[in-house]
Amino acid sequence: MGYAIELYMDPALENQVLKAWNVIARRQISTQLIEMESRPHITLFSTPFLEPSKLEPLLKTLSTKHDPFPLSFSSVGAFPGDHNTLFLSPTPSLSLLHFQSQLCDAIRKEGVDVPDEYALGSWIPFCSVAHQVPKARMAEAFSLLRDLKLPVSGYAVDVAVVQFSPVRELFSFVLGTTAPDS
């Protein structure tokens, strides 16, 4: 089990990412993201241990200070290693980098340790399209993803804390709005 803070995109951009998931799944290359009931996202922070209620007020505050911002997935990539993850890479923007950096600063102020991979200068933003791709099928998967009409663009519109696996959203906030008190 673990926790993550995920950045979600508008429905049109989310559908473009889902199209990539479905192309990979139809070829029976990888269905893991669909099976774990994930949602297309960019992971801003993740940790195995967390008291989610600590993050709710800071996420609420941060989301009100940021309006939805443009996101554009412009390339396909892979992480080396055992997991064989394929992803869409967003074009780096100041809005995205600033949002993630402010989030991690706020998390640190709450006494939560931020792993090195999410530190400023180390974090690699990505949107997974396939996990556990068999090594022998990586070239085929890349070829399928290359056929997508990139770049695909839209907006980052909300942020959520999720527990995994399976993925279960604990709470979320729309960017640029004040959420009603619960």
N, CA, C and O of each residue as an XYZ file, in Angstrom:
728
protein
N       0.840     -1.178      0.000
C       0.000      0.000      0.000
C       0.884      1.239      0.000
O       1.994      1.229      0.532
N       0.375      2.301     -0.603
C       1.080      3.563     -0.621
C       0.104      4.693     -0.889
O      -1.102      4.485     -1.023
N       0.657      5.891     -0.962
C      -0.148      7.096     -1.189
C       0.538      7.937     -2.253
O       1.760      7.915     -2.399
N      -0.280      8.678     -2.994
C       0.272      9.581     -4.004
C      -0.593     10.818     -4.102
O      -1.788     10.794     -3.807
N       0.038     11.895     -4.522
C      -0.700     13.098     -4.894
C      -0.610     13.165     -6.406
O       0.475     13.224     -6.984
N      -1.784     13.153     -7.033
C      -1.857     13.078     -8.494
C      -2.499     14.331     -9.068
O      -3.436     14.895     -8.504
N      -1.964     14.744    -10.203
C      -2.495     15.881    -10.943
C      -3.323     15.335    -12.093
O      -2.823     14.582    -12.929
N      -4.600     15.721    -12.130
C      -5.507     15.239    -13.163
C      -5.701     16.304    -14.242
O      -5.494     17.496    -14.013
N      -6.100     15.841    -15.411
C      -6.259     16.722    -16.558
C      -7.727     16.832    -16.959
O      -8.581     16.088    -16.477
N      -7.992     17.777    -17.848
C      -9.364     17.964    -18.310
C      -9.832     16.719    -19.067
O      -9.006     15.937    -19.535
N     -11.163     16.527    -19.191
C     -11.690     15.297    -19.807
C     -11.180     15.025    -21.229
O     -10.938     13.870    -21.579
N     -11.016     16.048    -22.038
C     -10.557     15.815    -23.419
C      -9.125     15.266    -23.433
O      -8.827     14.334    -24.180
N      -8.250     15.835    -22.620
C      -6.864     15.351    -22.564
C      -6.818     13.968    -21.906
O      -6.068     13.093    -22.339
N      -7.618     13.780    -20.867
C      -7.683     12.466    -20.212
C      -8.105     11.396    -21.227
O      -7.563     10.290    -21.221
N      -9.055     11.715    -22.085
C      -9.502     10.757    -23.108
C      -8.395     10.428    -24.102
O      -8.318      9.296    -24.580
N      -7.541     11.388    -24.421
C      -6.406     11.121    -25.312
C      -5.442     10.118    -24.671
O      -4.916      9.234    -25.348
N      -5.215     10.262    -23.364
C      -4.343      9.323    -22.651
C      -5.015      7.948    -22.575
O      -4.364      6.923    -22.777
N      -6.308      7.934    -22.287
C      -7.035      6.656    -22.230
C      -6.991      5.930    -23.569
O      -6.964      4.700    -23.613
N      -6.983      6.689    -24.651
C      -6.861      6.094    -25.981
C      -5.545      5.311    -26.081
O      -5.509      4.218    -26.646
N      -4.474      5.874    -25.532
C      -3.169      5.184    -25.533
C      -3.241      3.926    -24.667
O      -2.731      2.877    -25.060
N      -3.870      4.021    -23.489
C      -4.015      2.851    -22.622
C      -4.749      1.737    -23.356
O      -4.354      0.573    -23.301
N      -5.826      2.114    -24.048
C      -6.662      1.119    -24.723
C      -5.958      0.473    -25.912
O      -6.141     -0.717    -26.168
N      -5.162      1.243    -26.633
C      -4.396      0.681    -27.757
C      -3.438     -0.397    -27.241
O      -3.316     -1.468    -27.835
N      -2.766     -0.099    -26.134
C      -1.821     -1.051    -25.528
C      -2.581     -2.271    -24.982
O      -2.123     -3.405    -25.121
N      -3.731     -2.033    -24.369
C      -4.515     -3.136    -23.787
C      -5.105     -4.038    -24.875
O      -5.107     -5.260    -24.732
N      -5.605     -3.442    -25.960
C      -6.198     -4.251    -27.048
C      -5.185     -5.205    -27.650
O      -5.541     -6.300    -28.084
N      -3.932     -4.799    -27.679
C      -2.863     -5.669    -28.192
C      -2.362     -6.636    -27.130
O      -1.447     -7.420    -27.380
N      -2.960     -6.582    -25.949
C      -2.595     -7.441    -24.818
C      -1.122     -7.299    -24.437
O      -0.447     -8.275    -24.109
N      -0.644     -6.052    -24.489
C       0.734     -5.760    -24.085
C       0.772     -5.469    -22.586
O       1.644     -5.956    -21.866
N      -0.193     -4.664    -22.128
C      -0.295     -4.346    -20.701
C      -1.691     -3.804    -20.410
O      -2.205     -2.943    -21.124
N      -2.291     -4.331    -19.343
C      -3.608     -3.853    -18.910
C      -3.567     -3.421    -17.446
O      -4.610     -3.168    -16.845
N      -2.382     -3.338    -16.879
C      -2.247     -3.097    -15.441
C      -2.903     -1.798    -14.973
O      -3.568     -1.795    -13.938
N      -2.736     -0.710    -15.698
C      -3.316      0.565    -15.271
C      -4.840      0.499    -15.242
O      -5.474      1.055    -14.345
N      -5.420     -0.178    -16.220
C      -6.873     -0.337    -16.273
C      -7.329     -1.231    -15.126
O      -8.306     -0.920    -14.445
N      -6.630     -2.330    -14.912
C      -7.003     -3.287    -13.866
C      -6.905     -2.688    -12.465
O      -7.721     -3.007    -11.600
N      -5.925     -1.829    -12.234
C      -5.789     -1.239    -10.899
C      -6.695     -0.027    -10.716
O      -6.639      0.658     -9.695
N      -7.532      0.226    -11.721
C      -8.527      1.302    -11.676
C      -7.876      2.669    -11.486
O      -8.392      3.530    -10.773
N      -6.754      2.841    -12.129
C      -6.065      4.121    -12.103
C      -6.803      5.100    -13.013
O      -7.740      4.729    -13.720
N      -6.369      6.330    -12.981
C      -6.910      7.386    -13.839
C      -5.696      8.101    -14.424
O      -4.698      8.267    -13.722
N      -5.747      8.525    -15.673
C      -4.585      9.237    -16.230
C      -4.192     10.419    -15.334
O      -5.038     11.214    -14.924
N      -2.899     10.511    -15.044
C      -2.430     11.526    -14.108
C      -0.925     11.725    -14.234
O      -0.226     10.948    -14.885
N      -0.453     12.778    -13.597
C       0.970     13.002    -13.365
C       1.158     12.906    -11.856
O       0.502     13.628    -11.104
N       2.047     12.023    -11.405
C       2.309     11.886     -9.977
C       3.216     13.028     -9.526
O       4.323     13.207    -10.033
N       2.714     13.793     -8.559
C       3.465     14.930     -8.029
C       4.298     14.546     -6.810
O       5.303     15.186     -6.503
N       3.859     13.478     -6.114
C       4.495     13.047     -4.877
C       3.959     11.661     -4.549
O       2.791     11.369     -4.805
N       4.805     10.805     -3.986
C       4.356      9.482     -3.574
C       5.212      9.008     -2.408
O       6.400      9.315     -2.316
N       4.575      8.250     -1.519
C       5.277      7.728     -0.352
C       4.543      6.487      0.147
O       3.326      6.387     -0.008
N       5.268      5.540      0.744
C       4.589      4.350      1.269
C       3.813      4.635      2.555
O       2.845      3.936      2.857
N       4.228      5.663      3.322
C       3.597      5.946      4.610
C       3.135      7.389      4.654
O       3.869      8.302      4.276
N       1.914      7.584      5.117
C       1.382      8.939      5.142
C       0.121      8.977      5.988
O      -0.647      8.016      6.024
N      -0.079     10.083      6.658
C      -1.355     10.353      7.316
C      -2.085     11.333      6.396
O      -1.848     12.540      6.465
N      -2.978     10.819      5.526
C      -3.599     11.658      4.493
C      -4.271     12.918      5.035
O      -4.272     13.951      4.365
N      -4.841     12.847      6.231
C      -5.547     14.015      6.766
C      -4.600     15.207      6.970
O      -5.048     16.354      6.996
N      -3.292     14.941      7.114
C      -2.307     16.027      7.228
C      -2.240     16.850      5.942
O      -1.951     18.046      5.975
N      -2.511     16.198      4.814
C      -2.345     16.870      3.529
C      -3.594     17.586      3.037
O      -3.509     18.450      2.165
N      -4.742     17.238      3.582
C      -5.980     17.817      3.063
C      -6.001     19.347      3.137
O      -6.294     19.988      2.128
N      -5.698     19.966      4.305
C      -5.743     21.436      4.344
C      -4.719     22.094      3.416
O      -5.023     23.098      2.771
N      -3.512     21.535      3.347
C      -2.494     22.172      2.497
C      -2.840     22.024      1.017
O      -2.580     22.933      0.228
N      -3.420     20.895      0.636
C      -3.818     20.695     -0.760
C      -4.979     21.624     -1.126
O      -5.027     22.171     -2.228
N      -5.896     21.790     -0.200
C      -7.029     22.703     -0.402
C      -6.517     24.129     -0.631
O      -6.947     24.812     -1.560
N      -5.587     24.568      0.234
C      -5.021     25.910      0.118
C      -4.245     26.075     -1.187
O      -4.419     27.066     -1.897
N      -3.390     25.105     -1.498
C      -2.585     25.189     -2.717
C      -3.462     25.226     -3.965
O      -3.186     25.980     -4.898
N      -4.506     24.422     -3.984
C      -5.370     24.373     -5.172
C      -6.104     25.690     -5.399
O      -6.384     26.051     -6.542
N      -6.419     26.415     -4.319
C      -7.103     27.703     -4.500
C      -6.162     28.771     -5.044
O      -6.610     29.756     -5.631
N      -4.869     28.581     -4.852
C      -3.877     29.574     -5.294
C      -3.430     29.374     -6.737
O      -2.705     30.205     -7.284
N      -3.857     28.275     -7.355
C      -3.425     27.977     -8.721
C      -4.633     27.730     -9.612
O      -5.493     26.903     -9.306
N      -4.681     28.455    -10.707
C      -5.720     28.213    -11.705
C      -5.307     27.009    -12.539
O      -4.134     26.635    -12.552
N      -6.279     26.390    -13.245
C      -5.892     25.338    -14.199
C      -4.801     25.880    -15.131
O      -4.829     27.046    -15.525
N      -3.850     25.023    -15.471
C      -2.756     25.476    -16.342
C      -2.565     24.507    -17.500
O      -2.913     23.330    -17.403
N      -2.004     25.018    -18.607
C      -1.840     24.181    -19.801
C      -0.898     23.002    -19.574
O       0.112     23.116    -18.880
N      -1.253     21.870    -20.174
C      -0.425     20.668    -20.196
C      -0.366     20.189    -21.638
O      -1.378     20.188    -22.339
N       0.795     19.790    -22.071
C       0.946     19.251    -23.415
C       1.885     18.051    -23.366
O       3.049     18.177    -22.984
N       1.369     16.887    -23.755
C       2.206     15.687    -23.835
C       2.794     15.637    -25.239
O       2.075     15.528    -26.232
N       4.128     15.721    -25.294
C       4.768     15.890    -26.596
C       5.693     14.751    -27.000
O       6.149     14.701    -28.142
N       5.980     13.827    -26.066
C       6.873     12.724    -26.435
C       6.531     11.471    -25.642
O       5.812     11.514    -24.644
N       7.073     10.350    -26.121
C       6.884      9.046    -25.490
C       8.217      8.652    -24.877
O       9.267      8.883    -25.476
N       8.186      8.058    -23.684
C       9.420      7.648    -23.035
C       9.248      6.358    -22.260
O       8.153      5.802    -22.178
N      10.344      5.895    -21.694
C      10.336      4.673    -20.879
C      11.352      4.838    -19.762
O      12.383      5.491    -19.926
N      11.039      4.227    -18.616
C      12.008      4.184    -17.534
C      12.733      2.856    -17.595
O      12.103      1.813    -17.771
N      14.054      2.880    -17.451
C      14.802      1.620    -17.429
C      14.510      0.872    -16.138
O      14.109      1.470    -15.140
N      14.710     -0.411    -16.165
C      14.541     -1.194    -14.951
C      13.530     -2.313    -15.118
O      13.106     -2.649    -16.223
N      13.165     -2.870    -13.984
C      12.324     -4.058    -13.970
C      10.862     -3.798    -14.324
O      10.162     -4.710    -14.765
N      10.393     -2.563    -14.135
C       8.964     -2.301    -14.306
C       8.549     -2.037    -15.752
O       7.367     -2.132    -16.083
N       9.503     -1.710    -16.608
C       9.208     -1.451    -18.023
C       7.968     -0.575    -18.188
O       6.974     -0.981    -18.790
N       8.053      0.634    -17.640
C       6.966      1.596    -17.715
C       7.128      2.479    -18.949
O       8.192      3.053    -19.182
N       6.068      2.576    -19.729
C       6.022      3.503    -20.856
C       5.166      4.695    -20.444
O       4.181      4.541    -19.722
N       5.546      5.881    -20.906
C       4.809      7.070    -20.493
C       4.791      8.138    -21.573
O       5.584      8.123    -22.514
N       3.857      9.065    -21.402
C       3.830     10.284    -22.182
C       4.515     11.348    -21.337
O       4.267     11.459    -20.137
N       5.363     12.115    -21.963
C       6.123     13.129    -21.241
C       5.545     14.509    -21.524
O       5.408     14.910    -22.680
N       5.202     15.241    -20.449
C       4.696     16.593    -20.686
C       5.838     17.536    -21.044
O       6.958     17.396    -20.552
N       5.536     18.484    -21.896
C       6.498     19.537    -22.168
C       6.678     20.299    -20.864
O       5.699     20.785    -20.299
N       7.921     20.415    -20.368
C       8.104     21.114    -19.094
C       7.615     22.561    -19.198
O       7.921     23.270    -20.157
N       6.860     22.975    -18.203
C       6.387     24.358    -18.164
C       6.649     24.902    -16.768
O       6.706     24.150    -15.796
N       6.805     26.208    -16.683
C       7.009     26.816    -15.370
C       5.827     26.544    -14.457
O       6.006     26.332    -13.257
N       4.615     26.549    -15.011
C       3.413     26.311    -14.199
C       3.461     24.940    -13.546
O       3.199     24.819    -12.349
N       3.790     23.910    -14.305
C       3.850     22.548    -13.782
C       4.964     22.415    -12.746
O       4.738     21.889    -11.656
N       6.158     22.886    -13.081
C       7.298     22.761    -12.176
C       7.080     23.559    -10.892
O       7.434     23.105     -9.804
N       6.498     24.747    -11.026
C       6.231     25.604     -9.873
C       5.190     24.960     -8.952
O       5.352     24.963     -7.731
N       4.135     24.413     -9.532
C       3.079     23.782     -8.740
C       3.649     22.620     -7.926
O       3.401     22.513     -6.725
N       4.410     21.758     -8.587
C       4.970     20.588     -7.901
C       5.973     21.011     -6.826
O       6.002     20.422     -5.745
N       6.782     22.010     -7.108
C       7.767     22.500     -6.152
C       7.078     23.106     -4.923
O       7.491     22.844     -3.793
N       6.036     23.912     -5.135
C       5.296     24.500     -4.013
C       4.622     23.415     -3.177
O       4.575     23.505     -1.950
N       4.103     22.391     -3.849
C       3.472     21.278     -3.149
C       4.481     20.588     -2.221
O       4.197     20.373     -1.042
N       5.640     20.249     -2.749
C       6.658     19.559     -1.939
C       7.151     20.433     -0.786
O       7.409     19.923      0.304
N       7.285     21.744     -1.011
C       7.664     22.652      0.079
C       6.619     22.618      1.184
O       6.964     22.565      2.365
N       5.346     22.648      0.809
C       4.253     22.624      1.794
C       4.230     21.290      2.543
O       3.970     21.259      3.745
N       4.500     20.196      1.840
C       4.528     18.869      2.473
C       5.650     18.807      3.508
O       5.454     18.302      4.614
N       6.824     19.321      3.147
C       7.959     19.340      4.075
C       7.614     20.126      5.343
O       7.973     19.725      6.450
N       6.911     21.251      5.166
C       6.534     22.087      6.320
C       5.592     21.345      7.264
O       5.481     21.700      8.437
N       4.913     20.318      6.756
C       4.042     19.492      7.595
C       4.815     18.361      8.265
O       4.234     17.535      8.968
N       6.142     18.329      8.043
C       6.968     17.314      8.674
C       6.985     15.986      7.925
O       7.424     14.970      8.464
N       6.508     15.994      6.687
C       6.492     14.773      5.873
C       7.755     14.755      5.017
O       8.088     15.749      4.372
N       8.450     13.633      5.014
C       9.667     13.488      4.235
C       9.330     13.410      2.743
O       8.456     12.641      2.340
N      10.016     14.199      1.935
C       9.828     14.174      0.485
C      10.978     13.371     -0.123
O      12.133     13.790     -0.045
N      10.666     12.206     -0.736
C      11.729     11.398     -1.342
C      12.529     12.189     -2.396
O      11.990     13.081     -3.052
N      13.798     11.855     -2.545
C      14.690     12.561     -3.471
C      14.132     12.668     -4.881
O      14.328     13.681     -5.552
N      13.436     11.626     -5.336
C      12.940     11.641     -6.719
C      11.893     12.726     -6.974
O      11.571     13.013     -8.126
N      11.358     13.333     -5.902
C      10.378     14.414     -6.058
C      10.973     15.780     -5.736
O      10.266     16.788     -5.764
N      12.263     15.819     -5.432
C      12.938     17.076     -5.103
C      13.120     17.931     -6.355
O      13.210     17.429     -7.476
N      13.172     19.236     -6.120
C      13.412     20.182     -7.210
C      14.714     19.807     -7.914
O      15.742     19.613     -7.265
N      14.670     19.708     -9.213
C      15.851     19.335     -9.987
C      15.977     17.846    -10.244
O      16.780     17.431    -11.079
N      15.190     17.027     -9.535
C      15.242     15.575     -9.730
C      13.946     15.004    -10.279
O      13.954     13.981    -10.963
N      12.838     15.662     -9.981
C      11.521     15.146    -10.360
C      11.371     15.097    -11.878
O      11.673     16.066    -12.576
N      10.906     13.965    -12.374
C      10.638     13.788    -13.801
C       9.127     13.633    -13.970
O       8.564     12.597    -13.617
N       8.472     14.662    -14.508
C       7.021     14.539    -14.710
C       6.719     13.568    -15.854
O       7.378     13.587    -16.894
N       5.708     12.719    -15.639
C       5.312     11.776    -16.682
C       3.896     11.308    -16.420
O       3.379     11.413    -15.308
N       3.281     10.789    -17.468
C       1.938     10.214    -17.388
C       2.033      8.785    -17.928
O       2.202      8.574    -19.129
N       1.922      7.813    -17.027
C       2.069      6.407    -17.428
C       1.010      6.004    -18.444
O      -0.151      6.401    -18.346
N       1.433      5.207    -19.423
C       0.478      4.610    -20.358
C       0.528      3.086    -20.308
O      -0.396      2.424    -20.779
N       1.600      2.521    -19.740
C       1.687      1.058    -19.607
C       2.739      0.703    -18.565
O       3.839      1.255    -18.555
N       2.376     -0.234    -17.685
C       3.315     -0.776    -16.703
C       3.575     -2.239    -17.042
O       2.749     -2.899    -17.673
N       4.723     -2.731    -16.618
C       5.072     -4.149    -16.776
C       4.987     -4.611    -18.235
O       4.468     -5.689    -18.525
N       5.495     -3.795    -19.131
C       5.507     -4.186    -20.547
C       6.583     -5.256    -20.729
O       7.741     -5.025    -20.381
N       6.222     -6.416    -21.264
C       7.245     -7.443    -21.491
C       8.363     -6.890    -22.376
O       8.110     -6.228    -23.382
N       9.591     -7.174    -21.982
C      10.757     -6.638    -22.704
C      10.674     -6.923    -24.208
O      11.027     -6.077    -25.029
N      10.210     -8.109    -24.551
C      10.126     -8.505    -25.960
C       9.070     -7.704    -26.735
O       9.052     -7.742    -27.966
N       8.188     -6.975    -26.024
C       7.126     -6.221    -26.697
C       7.298     -4.707    -26.585
O       6.423     -3.948    -27.000
N       8.423     -4.270    -26.025
C       8.665     -2.828    -25.860
C       8.671     -2.094    -27.202
O       8.079     -1.021    -27.322
N       9.331     -2.658    -28.204
C       9.408     -1.996    -29.508
C       8.010     -1.858    -30.123
O       7.671     -0.816    -30.682
N       7.212     -2.911    -30.015
C       5.840     -2.868    -30.532
C       5.028     -1.791    -29.804
O       4.291     -1.034    -30.437
N       5.163     -1.724    -28.482
C       4.424     -0.735    -27.696
C       4.851      0.680    -28.078
O       4.005      1.559    -28.246
N       6.155      0.904    -28.214
C       6.650      2.217    -28.639
C       6.078      2.586    -29.999
O       5.651      3.720    -30.217
N       6.075      1.632    -30.898
C       5.558      1.876    -32.243
C       4.084      2.285    -32.200
O       3.676      3.215    -32.896
N       3.294      1.596    -31.393
C       1.876      1.944    -31.255
C       1.704      3.355    -30.703
O       0.863      4.116    -31.181
N       2.498      3.699    -29.701
C       2.382      5.026    -29.095
C       2.889      6.125    -30.022
O       2.404      7.256    -29.986
N       3.864      5.782    -30.844
C       4.383      6.753    -31.802
C       3.319      7.139    -32.818
O       3.366      8.223    -33.400
N       2.350      6.236    -33.028
C       1.273      6.518    -33.973
C       0.234      7.498    -33.431
O      -0.616      7.979    -34.180
N       0.298      7.792    -32.137
C      -0.594      8.815    -31.583
C      -0.213     10.151    -32.201
O       0.951     10.387    -32.526
N      -1.170     10.995    -32.355
C      -0.900     12.316    -32.929
C      -0.438     13.257    -31.816
O      -1.240     13.987    -31.233
N       0.866     13.230    -31.531
C       1.424     14.112    -30.506
C       1.861     15.425    -31.131
O       2.251     15.425    -32.298
N       1.818     16.524    -30.431
C       1.429     16.617    -29.032
C      -0.091     16.578    -28.847
O      -0.853     16.926    -29.749
N      -0.508     16.145    -27.656
C      -1.899     16.268    -27.228
C      -1.895     17.265    -26.075
O      -1.063     17.187    -25.172
N      -2.824     18.190    -26.120
C      -2.792     19.293    -25.161
C      -4.121     19.474    -24.460
O      -5.177     19.088    -24.962
N      -4.037     20.071    -23.290
C      -5.218     20.375    -22.495
C      -4.787     21.134    -21.263
O      -3.859     21.942    -21.303
N      -5.474     20.864    -20.168
C      -5.201     21.589    -18.930
C      -5.128     20.658    -17.726
O      -5.824     19.645    -17.663
N      -4.272     21.020    -16.770
C      -4.289     20.398    -15.447
C      -5.436     21.072    -14.716
O      -5.481     22.298    -14.626
N      -6.380     20.268    -14.183
C      -7.580     20.869    -13.610
C      -7.841     20.527    -12.146
O      -8.506     21.296    -11.452
N      -7.338     19.404    -11.664
C      -7.512     19.115    -10.247
C      -6.407     18.224     -9.718
O      -5.640     17.621    -10.469
N      -6.353     18.164     -8.394
C      -5.293     17.441     -7.706
C      -5.953     16.576     -6.636
O      -6.909     16.998     -5.985
N      -5.428     15.355     -6.461
C      -6.057     14.403     -5.543
C      -5.012     13.632     -4.745
O      -3.875     13.454     -5.182
N      -5.422     13.187     -3.580
C      -4.629     12.227     -2.812
C      -5.290     10.870     -3.014
O      -6.494     10.713     -2.813
N      -4.482      9.894     -3.415
C      -4.994      8.544     -3.641
C      -4.207      7.551     -2.796
O      -3.054      7.776     -2.429
N      -4.875      6.455     -2.509
C      -4.249      5.314     -1.854
C      -4.173      4.221     -2.915
O      -5.074      4.098     -3.745
N      -3.107      3.429     -2.894
C      -2.989      2.357     -3.883
C      -2.337      1.150     -3.241
O      -1.678      1.261     -2.207
N      -2.517      0.054     -3.832
C      -3.228     -0.455     -4.959
C      -4.310     -1.401     -4.442
O      -3.998     -2.146     -3.513
N      -5.534     -1.453     -4.937
C      -6.011     -0.694     -6.084
C      -6.114      0.797     -5.745
O      -6.080      1.189     -4.578
N      -6.236      1.591     -6.765
C      -6.278      3.036     -6.589
C      -7.637      3.435     -6.016
O      -8.689      3.029     -6.510
N      -7.575      4.245     -4.956
C      -8.799      4.755     -4.339
C      -8.558      6.213     -3.998
O      -7.676      6.533     -3.202
N      -9.344      7.098     -4.602
C      -9.199      8.521     -4.332
C      -9.732      8.828     -2.938
O     -10.859      8.465     -2.601
N      -8.911      9.503     -2.126
C      -9.317      9.863     -0.771
C      -9.989     11.233     -0.739
O     -11.005     11.414     -0.069
N      -9.417     12.201     -1.467
C     -10.034     13.519     -1.626
C      -9.344     14.238     -2.771
O      -8.217     13.914     -3.144
N     -10.049     15.226     -3.325
C      -9.477     16.004     -4.427
C      -9.996     17.430     -4.379
O     -11.015     17.724     -3.754
N      -9.263     18.309     -5.059
C      -9.637     19.718     -5.127
C      -9.431     20.209     -6.550
O      -8.423     19.904     -7.188
N     -10.396     20.971     -7.034
C     -10.310     21.579     -8.359
C      -9.398     22.794     -8.251
O      -9.508     23.574     -7.305
N      -8.507     22.955     -9.209
C      -7.609     24.108     -9.198
C      -8.401     25.395     -9.419
O      -9.317     25.451    -10.240
N      -8.026     26.414     -8.670
C      -8.611     27.742     -8.864
C      -9.955     27.965     -8.197
O     -10.578     29.005     -8.409
N     -10.417     27.017     -7.399
C     -11.705     27.219     -6.733
C     -11.558     26.988     -5.240
O     -10.663     26.275     -4.786
N     -12.435     27.591     -4.507
C     -12.469     27.370     -3.073
C     -13.485     26.260     -2.821
O     -14.666     26.393     -3.143
N     -13.010     25.179     -2.247
C     -13.911     24.047     -1.971
C     -14.768     24.380     -0.763
O     -14.297     25.021      0.177
N     -16.029     23.946     -0.780
C     -16.894     24.200      0.380
C     -16.377     23.417      1.588
O     -15.844     22.315      1.457
N     -16.551     24.021      2.770
C     -16.132     23.318      3.990
C     -17.004     22.105      4.192
O     -18.219     22.157      3.997
N     -16.360     20.976      4.595
C     -17.149     19.769      4.790
C     -17.569     19.606      6.213
O     -18.246     18.634      6.550
